[in-house]
Amino acid sequence: MGTTQGEGPQRLPFASDYERGALPQVLERLQEVNLEPNPGYGADAHSERARALIREAAGAPEAEVSFLAGGTQANAVVIDALLAPWQGVVAADSGHVSVHEAGAIEAMGHKVIELGGEDSKLTAEAVDAACQAWEQDENREHMVMPGLVYVSQPTEYGRLYSLAELEALRAVCDARGIGLYVDGARLAYALAAPGNDVGLADLARLTDAFYVGGTKCGTLLGEAVVFPRPGTCPHFLTLVKRRGALLAKGFLVGAQFEALFEDGLYQRLGARADAQAARVARAFEEAGCELLEPQQTNQVIVALEKDQLQRLEARVEAGFWSHLADGRTAVRLATSWSSTDEEADVLVDVIRTLASK
């Protein structure tokens, strides 16, 4: 996601949740292991302990956990691993794999089967209808077969799937014989959200695979891919290697997740960012600005008039979202693990100046 352009050197960094390096605990762990010799490719003790901590947190003692560098890489490799060559992945038309991964899934040879989302989310009914339409089509042998459902928690628009919604999707997947995969790039912000009722153990119970996001949640880089049931994807490490995604210095990612999952840090780290985003959303509403999505996690998507946008971006970095038909511009502001309360205070003060006079 790009940032809107404005003048002034030190604008407040709210364009995304990956503009800064890493949590102090993560940097401390990296410093500790920096000169420590470790075997490669994730076969080190730090990666093994991180796997154990993730298994414990997810209540999945036999889960297989692999560490990859980034979210698009994780999505492309996992989706490819879970699909047969003739299958595609079902996703909301607003889903990350649909709109913001530059055709990475298609480059792996799989079609993204886009469905209209409800509140940016896939519904069990829509997925079931798509599968049924394929099954009943007499030309289906000439068509891409739905083989996997992709959702992200939270969604591209910061919305949460409820436990009931994920359970309904799982039921459809079971009935149709397809898999369920959850992209957790911003999972820490979902886990800490006040309205959330989905935990790591629920993801382990309901999905064929999910990943725990690190890049946007306090690590320098890295995502932890979790297959809750062993044997779901035989020879996954070989496939990761084949796709050029296997890190020789895998211990550098494993050590970061080791730090994240000690003492429940990962489950807690999004709470402040979510609370800051709630303050930002309220400030926009009080200034008379329209929120285009209800704020649930760390993202706030708002429509601004031209002059409001100019005033905002003079002081604040905001992520461009879209141009609206009425001439306004939609922008996204994202708080993060690194956002300070002082920065949020200043941002709220700037937003108050946007009120119509």
C-alpha positions in Angstrom: 0.0 0.0 0.0 1.4 3.4 -1.0 1.2 6.6 1.1 -0.5 9.8 0.2 1.9 12.5 -0.7 2.3 15.7 1.3 4.8 18.2 2.5 6.7 18.4 5.7 9.6 16.2 7.1 8.3 14.4 10.1 4.8 13.5 9.5 3.1 11.1 11.9 3.6 7.5 10.7 0.1 6.0 10.3 0.2 4.8 6.6 0.7 1.2 7.6 1.6 -1.1 10.4 5.0 -2.1 9.1 6.8 1.2 9.0 9.1 0.5 12.0 11.5 -2.3 12.8 10.6 -4.6 15.7 9.6 -4.9 19.3 12.4 -4.4 21.8 11.9 -8.0 23.1 12.5 -9.2 19.5 15.6 -7.1 19.0 17.0 -8.3 22.3 16.5 -11.9 21.3 18.2 -11.3 17.9 21.1 -9.7 19.7 21.4 -12.7 22.0 21.5 -15.2 19.1 23.5 -13.0 16.7 26.9 -14.6 17.2 25.5 -18.0 18.3 26.2 -20.7 15.7 22.9 -22.4 14.7 22.0 -25.0 12.1 20.2 -23.8 9.0 16.8 -24.0 7.5 14.9 -23.8 10.8 16.4 -26.9 12.3 17.8 -24.9 15.3 16.7 -24.9 18.9 15.2 -21.4 18.9 12.9 -22.4 16.0 12.0 -25.6 17.7 11.1 -23.8 20.9 9.0 -21.3 18.9 7.2 -24.1 17.4 6.5 -25.6 20.8 5.2 -22.3 22.1 2.9 -21.8 19.1 1.6 -25.3 19.5 0.9 -24.7 23.2 -0.8 -21.4 22.5 -3.0 -23.0 19.8 -3.8 -26.1 21.8 -2.5 -28.1 18.9 0.3 -30.3 20.2 1.0 -32.1 16.9 0.8 -29.0 14.6 3.5 -28.6 12.0 5.0 -25.1 12.0 7.2 -23.5 9.4 8.7 -20.0 9.2 8.6 -18.0 6.0 9.8 -14.4 5.3 6.6 -12.6 4.3 2.8 -12.7 3.9 2.5 -12.9 0.1 5.2 -15.6 0.1 3.3 -17.6 2.7 0.0 -17.3 0.9 1.4 -18.3 -2.4 3.3 -21.3 -1.1 0.6 -22.6 1.2 -2.2 -22.2 -1.3 -0.2 -24.0 -3.9 0.6 -26.7 -1.4 -3.1 -27.3 -0.5 -4.5 -27.3 -4.1 -4.3 -29.8 -6.9 -3.2 -28.4 -10.2 -6.8 -28.2 -11.5 -8.1 -26.4 -8.5 -8.5 -22.7 -7.5 -8.9 -20.8 -4.3 -12.2 -19.1 -3.3 -11.7 -15.6 -1.9 -13.7 -12.4 -1.3 -13.3 -10.0 -4.2 -11.8 -7.6 -1.6 -9.4 -10.3 -0.2 -5.7 -9.7 -0.1 -4.9 -12.5 -2.6 -7.5 -11.0 -4.9 -6.3 -7.4 -5.1 -3.0 -6.8 -3.4 -0.7 -9.6 -4.3 0.0 -8.8 -7.9 -1.2 -12.1 -9.2 1.1 -14.2 -7.0 -1.5 -17.0 -6.7 -2.1 -17.1 -10.4 1.6 -17.1 -11.0 1.7 -20.4 -9.1 -0.9 -21.8 -11.6 -4.1 -21.4 -9.6 -7.1 -19.2 -10.3 -8.5 -17.0 -7.5 -12.2 -17.5 -7.7 -13.6 -14.2 -6.5 -17.0 -13.9 -4.8 -18.7 -10.8 -3.6 -18.2 -10.4 0.1 -20.6 -9.2 2.7 -18.9 -6.5 4.9 -15.7 -7.5 3.1 -16.2 -11.1 4.4 -17.0 -14.4 2.6 -20.2 -16.0 3.7 -20.8 -19.7 4.0 -23.9 -19.3 1.8 -21.9 -17.7 -1.0 -19.1 -20.4 -0.8 -21.7 -23.2 -0.8 -23.5 -21.7 -3.8 -20.2 -21.4 -5.8 -19.3 -25.0 -5.1 -22.8 -26.2 -5.9 -22.7 -24.2 -9.2 -19.4 -25.9 -10.2 -20.7 -29.4 -9.2 -23.9 -29.0 -11.2 -22.4 -27.5 -14.3 -22.2 -30.1 -17.1 -19.1 -28.4 -18.4 -17.2 -28.5 -15.1 -14.4 -30.6 -16.5 -13.5 -27.5 -18.5 -13.6 -25.3 -15.5 -11.5 -24.5 -12.4 -12.7 -26.5 -9.5 -13.0 -24.8 -6.1 -10.5 -26.5 -3.8 -9.8 -24.2 -0.9 -11.4 -21.2 0.8 -9.2 -18.2 1.7 -10.1 -15.7 4.4 -8.0 -13.3 6.5 -8.5 -12.5 10.1 -9.0 -9.6 10.2 -10.0 -8.8 6.7 -8.4 -6.4 4.3 -10.8 -3.8 5.7 -10.1 -4.5 9.3 -13.3 -6.5 9.9 -13.4 -9.6 12.2 -14.8 -13.0 11.4 -16.8 -14.2 14.3 -16.5 -17.8 15.6 -19.9 -18.6 14.3 -19.0 -17.3 10.8 -15.8 -19.4 10.7 -17.7 -22.5 12.0 -20.2 -22.0 9.2 -17.5 -21.8 6.6 -15.8 -24.9 8.0 -19.1 -26.8 7.8 -19.5 -25.9 4.1 -15.9 -26.9 3.4 -16.5 -30.3 5.1 -19.7 -30.8 3.1 -18.0 -29.9 -0.2 -14.7 -31.7 0.5 -12.5 -28.6 0.3 -10.0 -26.9 2.7 -10.1 -23.7 4.7 -7.0 -21.4 5.0 -6.7 -18.3 7.2 -4.3 -15.5 6.4 -3.2 -14.0 9.8 -1.0 -11.1 8.6 -2.6 -8.9 11.3 -3.7 -11.7 13.6 -2.4 -10.0 16.7 -4.8 -7.1 16.2 -7.7 -9.5 15.8 -6.8 -11.5 18.9 -6.7 -8.4 21.1 -9.8 -6.7 19.6 -12.6 -6.1 22.2 -15.2 -7.7 20.0 -13.2 -10.8 19.0 -14.3 -14.3 20.0 -11.9 -16.3 17.9 -8.7 -17.6 19.5 -5.7 -19.5 18.2 -7.2 -22.7 19.4 -10.3 -22.0 17.3 -8.1 -21.5 14.2 -6.3 -24.7 14.9 -9.6 -26.6 15.2 -11.3 -25.1 12.2 -8.6 -24.6 9.5 -6.4 -26.8 7.4 -3.8 -24.2 7.7 -3.3 -20.6 9.0 -0.4 -18.3 9.5 0.6 -16.2 12.5 1.7 -12.8 11.2 5.0 -11.3 12.4 5.9 -8.7 9.9 2.9 -6.4 10.8 2.9 -7.5 14.4 6.3 -6.7 15.9 9.0 -8.7 14.0 11.5 -7.5 11.6 10.2 -10.0 9.1 8.6 -13.4 9.2 5.4 -15.4 9.3 4.7 -18.7 11.1 2.7 -21.1 8.9 0.7 -23.6 11.0 -0.7 -26.9 9.8 -2.8 -28.0 12.8 -2.9 -31.6 11.8 0.3 -33.4 10.8 0.6 -34.8 7.3 -1.8 -32.2 5.8 1.0 -31.2 3.4 3.7 -33.9 3.1 7.1 -32.6 2.2 6.1 -28.9 2.8 9.7 -27.9 3.5 10.7 -29.3 0.1 8.0 -27.3 -1.6 9.1 -24.2 0.3 12.6 -24.8 -1.0 11.4 -25.4 -4.6 9.6 -22.0 -4.5 12.7 -20.2 -3.4 11.2 -19.4 0.0 13.4 -21.4 2.4 15.6 -19.3 4.6 19.1 -20.6 5.2 19.3 -18.5 8.4 15.9 -19.7 9.5 16.9 -19.3 13.1 16.6 -15.5 12.7 12.8 -15.9 12.2 12.4 -18.7 14.7 14.1 -16.6 17.4 11.7 -13.7 16.8 8.7 -15.9 17.2 10.2 -17.5 20.3 10.3 -14.0 21.8 6.8 -13.2 20.6 5.2 -16.2 22.2 6.9 -16.1 25.5 4.5 -15.0 28.3 1.6 -14.5 25.9 3.1 -11.4 24.3 1.6 -12.0 20.9 -1.9 -12.3 22.3 -1.5 -9.0 24.1 0.5 -6.8 21.8 -2.3 -5.6 19.6 -4.5 -4.2 22.4 -3.0 -0.8 22.6 -3.1 -0.4 18.8 -6.7 -1.4 18.7 -7.5 1.1 21.5 -5.7 3.9 19.6 -7.6 3.1 16.4 -10.8 3.3 18.3 -9.8 6.8 19.5 -8.9 7.8 15.9 -12.2 6.5 14.6 -14.2 8.5 17.2 -12.3 11.6 16.4 -13.1 11.3 12.7 -16.8 10.8 13.4 -16.8 13.8 15.8 -15.2 15.9 13.0 -18.1 14.9 10.7 -16.0 12.6 8.5 -17.6 9.4 7.2 -16.0 6.1 8.2 -16.3 3.7 5.3 -15.9 0.6 7.5 -16.7 0.1 11.2 -13.5 0.2 13.2 -12.9 -3.2 14.8 -9.1 -3.6 14.8 -6.1 -1.4 14.1 -7.3 0.1 10.8 -9.5 3.1 10.2 -10.8 3.8 6.7 -12.3 7.2 6.2 -13.6 9.4 3.3 -12.2 12.9 3.1 -12.9 16.0 1.1 -9.9 17.4 -0.9 -9.2 20.1 1.6 -9.5 17.8 4.5 -7.1 15.4 2.9 -4.6 18.2 2.3 -4.8 19.3 5.9 -4.4 15.8 7.2 -1.5 14.8 5.0 0.4 17.9 5.9 0.9 16.3 9.3 0.1 12.7 8.8 1.2 9.8 6.6 -2.0 8.0 5.5 -2.4 5.1 3.1 -4.3 5.8 -0.1 -7.3 3.5 -0.5 -9.5 4.7 -3.4 -11.0 7.7 -5.3 -14.7 7.8 -4.6 -17.3 8.7 -7.2 -18.4 11.9 -5.3 -14.9 13.3 -5.5 -13.8 12.4 -2.0 -10.7 10.2 -1.3 -10.8 7.1 0.9 -7.6 6.7 3.0 -6.6 4.2 5.6 -4.8 5.0 8.8 -3.3 2.1 10.7 -2.0 2.1 14.2 0.5 -0.6 15.2 2.5 -2.2 18.0 4.9 0.7 17.7 2.4 3.6 17.8 2.8 5.6 20.9 -0.1 7.2 22.9 1.6 10.6 22.3 1.5 10.1 18.5 -2.2 9.1 18.8 -2.9 12.2 20.9 -1.3 14.4 18.2 -3.2 12.6 15.4 -6.5 13.1 17.2 -5.7 16.8 17.6 -5.0 17.0 13.8 -8.3 15.2 13.0 -10.2 17.7 15.1 -9.0 20.5 12.8 -10.8 18.8 9.9 -14.3 19.6 11.2 -16.3 21.8 9.0 -16.4 25.4 10.1 
